[in-house]
Amino acid sequence: VVLPDGDAPPVVPIASAGGRPGKLVRPAAASIGWTAALLQPPLRDPRRRMPRTARPKDFGDTLAVGERFRFDVTFGGNNAGLAEAEIVALEADPRGGPPQGAPILRIEGHARTSGIVSLLATVNDDMTTLVDARSGATIWSQNVLEYSGWSPVGYKKRVTTSAYEGRGQVRIVDTKDGKSRKQLKHAPLDTFDPLAVMAWVRAQPLVPGERIKAHVIDGTTLMRIEVETHPAGPMERMPSVGKALGLGKNDAVRITGTMTRVDAFDQPLRGKRVFTMRAWLSADARKIPLAMESDMWVGALRLELSSYDPPRQAGAATDAARGQPGAARK
């Protein structure tokens, strides 16, 4: 007697033209025993399943310790603050070396408001992310958001900690003014945190006309990011630091994309706005983000590169990704 397989449905519905359910297709292999009995009559399986998402290719060797970016933030053309991100250090796994453990990279980000925005409230946002030094996959992330002055969100301090447990499972602890809420979120396999997803985009070949897709958890919100690469060309407004980096007028690659709030099955949430974004990266191998624009929750934001520090340990991440002994001590 052959027991039925509970992982996959014995009957697969095929949609016909117009979106109406089509005929039911039986499995190619012959069914016997209880499985054959369940197919009489054929049943339509209504269960929803997680989408099959390809695991992203390893990109940890593109992350170099010491690389640092600083941006000026403008909101509606007015100075709104600054933001920065840095690949801080290569750390050893507490479990030891391979195969028990693997080296990890620490990425930190910081943003704060100033200028006209700070007249109402001062916002400080600190982000810390740990990623696998070989694959670049997010392991753990924490976002600390603090408001001083008028708070438009109803809380003064929010700490969101996310532990990526693998296989599309993220455990989140969201604390607002000391009140914690825990949730277990299911997400596609290509899900990153905000800092890691920017590193993932930089690691892509960025071939003109190519479209790439990934997912990101911002706080507790799951979003699908779709990006399209355009040919290199003149940038509308090259940052002044671009000349110091040896970039010419046409040495910029423009990418455009959308950010869509989705559920665990990668379906867009009804009634939720789809956000658009644009970014310019240097056309050389460094792929330095020169400017980013987005119409996120608070309106149109622009981040423009004001300072760039090159890596101080260019080979550390690569050595760790290859599992060379002592790489974490460099």
N, C-alpha and C positions, 0 to 999 in steps of 0.2 A: 504494500500500500504506500502510495506517495502522498505525503502531507502537502497541503497548499503552502505556497510561499507567501509569508506575510509582508515581505519588504516591497514587492512590486505587485500591482494589480494583475489578475489573470485576464482582464478585459481592458483594452485601451480604446477610448473613444477618439474618433477622427472627426474634426470639424469640417463641414462641407462649406460650399460657397454661401456667402451671406451671413456667416457666423452661426448658423444653426447646427445642432448636433448631427453628425453624419452616422454612417454605419459603424457597427462594432466589429473590431478585428480580433480574431482569436490568435493566440500565440502560435508561432510557426511549428514548434515542437508538439508532438502528440501528447495529450494529457490523459492520465489514467488515474484510477483510484478516486480519492476524495476530490482531487483537483478537477477531474472530468465531471464529477457530480455537481460541483459548484458552477460549472459553465452551462448547466441546463436548468433554466434558460439563462442566456447571457445577461450579466449584470453590468451596469455602468458604475464605475468607481467615482464617487463625488469628492474624495479626499483631495485637499490641496497639499502640494509638496514643495519643499524648498527648491528654488531654481538651481539647475546644474551650472555652477560657475567654475571656470578654469582657475586653478591656483596661479597667482602671479609668479613670473619668473624671478629668480633671485637678483637683487640689486644692492645687496649690502656692500659690495666692493666699490660702489660709487660714492659711499658716504665717507668723508675724510674728516678726521678729528681736527678741530680748530677753525673750521670754516664758519664764518659769521656774517650775517646780513643785518643791516639796519635800514629801516624805512621811515619816511615821513608820511603821516596819514592825513589826508584831507577829506572833508565831508562837505559836499556841495560847494567845492572850491575854497573852503576856509580851512585853516590849520586846525586839526582835530587831535593831534597827538603823535606818538611814535610807536613803532613796533620793531622787534628784533628777534632773531632766531639764531641758534648756534648749536653745532655738534660738539658737545662739551668733552666727552671722554669715552674711552673704551674700557669697559669694566668686566671683571671676571664673574662668571656665574657662581653663585653661592654653593651650587652642587658640585663644583669642580670642573675639570676639563672634559672634553668629549670622551666617551659617548654619554656620560651622565649629565653633563651640562654643556653650555655653549656660550662664547663671549657675547656680550650685549653692548649696544651703543646708547649713550644718554644724549637726548636732544632736548634743549630747553628753549622756551619762547617767552617773551614778555611784551605786554602792550599797556599803554596808559594814555589817558586823555589829557589834553591841554587846550589852550586857546579858547575859542568861543564855546566849545562843548563843556569845558570845565566850569563855566559860569553856573550851570545847573547842578552838575555832579562830577566828581572825579572817580574814574573807573580804573582799577588796576587788574590786569589779567595775567596770571602766571601759569605757564604750561610746562609740564615735564613728561617726557615720553621715553620709554625703554623699548628698543627694537632689537631683533636678532641681527647680529653682525654679519651673518651670511645671507639670509633671505631678505632682511629688511622688514619682516613682519612685526607688527606691533605686539608687544608682550604686556605692557602695562602703561597707563597714562593717568595723569591727574591734572585737573584744571581748577585753579583757585581764582574766583572772581569776587572782588571787593568793591563796594560802593561807599563813597563818603559824600555827604550832602543829600540832595534829593534822589531817591531811588525810584525809577519808573517801573520796576519789576516786583516790588513788594518785599524785598529782602535786602539785607546789607552785605551778607557774605554767603557765597555758595562754593562748596567743594565737591567736585565730581570726580570720583575715582573709578577707573574701568580696568578690569583684569580680563585680558583676552585669553580664553581657555582653549582655543583651537577648535577646528571643525565648525566654525560659524557660531560660536557661543561666547557671549561677552557678559560678564557679571559686573553690574554697575551699582555703586553706592552714591546716592545723590543727597548731600546734606545742605540744607538751607537754614541759616541761623540756628544751628544746633539740632535741627529736626531732620532725621535721616529717613530715606526711603531706599529700599533695595529692590532690584529687579534683575531678572535674567533675560537678556535679549538675544534672540536668534537672528543672525545676519548671514549674508553670503560670504563665501570663503575669501573674496577679495576686499575685505573690509579693513580700513585703517583708521587711525585717529587723524586730526587735522594736520599735525606736523609731519607725520609719516607719509600722508598722501601727497604732500607737496614734494617730498623727496622722491616718491615714486614717479611723479610726473616728470621730474628732471632726469630720471634714469631712463626714460623711454627714448627710442630713436628719433621721435618727432619728425617723421617723414611727411612731407606736404600731402594733404588730402587724407591722411590716415586718421581714423577715429579710435579712441581708446576709452575704456570704461572701468570704473572702480566704485567702491562704496566707502563712506566715511561716517563715523559716529561723532557728532558734534554735541557734547553734553550727553543728552539721552536721545537725540534725534538721529535717525538713520536716513542718510541721503545717498542718492545715486549721482555720481559725477560723470558726465560725458564730455570729452574734450576732442576737438578737431584741430589739426595743425595746418597752418597756412604757410606759403612760401616766404622765405626771408625777403625783407624789403625795408624801406625807410620807416622809421618809427615816428609817430606824430610829434612826440616831445621826448627826446633823449635826455635822461638825467645827466646832470653836470658831471657826475662821477664816471659816466661812461667813457669820456675822453681819457681819464686817468687809467682806465682799465684797458685802453688800447682799442676801443670799439669805434668803428666808423658809423656813418649815418645809416648804412644799409646792413649793418651787422646785428640785426634783431629778427627773431622768429616770433610771429604772433600766433597765439592759440586762443580759441574761443570755446565756450562750453556752457553747459547748463547744470544746475543742481536741483534735483527733484526729491522731495520727501517721499519715501516709499515705506511699505510694510516689510515684514520678514520674508514675504514671497516676492519681493521686488516689484510690487504693484504700486503705482502712484496713489497717494492719499487724496481722496476727493476733497475739493474745496481748498487745497493747499497751493500756494503760489509756486511757480517754477522760476528760480532765480537764474540770471545770466551772469557770465563773467568773461573777462578778457585779460590776457597777460602777455607780456613780452619777455623773451629770454634771449640771452646772447647766442649768436649763431655758431660760436666756437664750441670746443669740447667741454668748457666749464659750465655752460648752460646757466649762467647767472640770471636770476629773476630781476629784471630791470624795473618793471612796473606791473601792478595788478589792479584791476577795477572790478567791482562787483556791486550789484544792487541788493545787498543782503537786508536783514530784518530792519535795520535802522535807516536805510536809504542807500544812496550811491556813495560808495567809498572808493578811494584811490590810494594805493600804497606805492610810493616811488623810492627807489633805492637811493640812499644817501651815503652809505659807507659799506665797504666789503673787505673782509679780512680773509686772505687765502688760507688753505689748510697748513697747519704746522707739522702734521704727521701724516703725510700723504699715503704712506704704505701701511699704516697700522690697521685700518679696517680690512684691507685686502689680506694681510697676513692672518688676521683673526678668522676671516671667512674661510681661509684654506685650512684652518686648524693647526697652524704652526705653533710649536711650543714657545711659551714665553711672549706671545704676541701681545697679551693683555698688559704686560709690564713695560711696554715701550713708552 
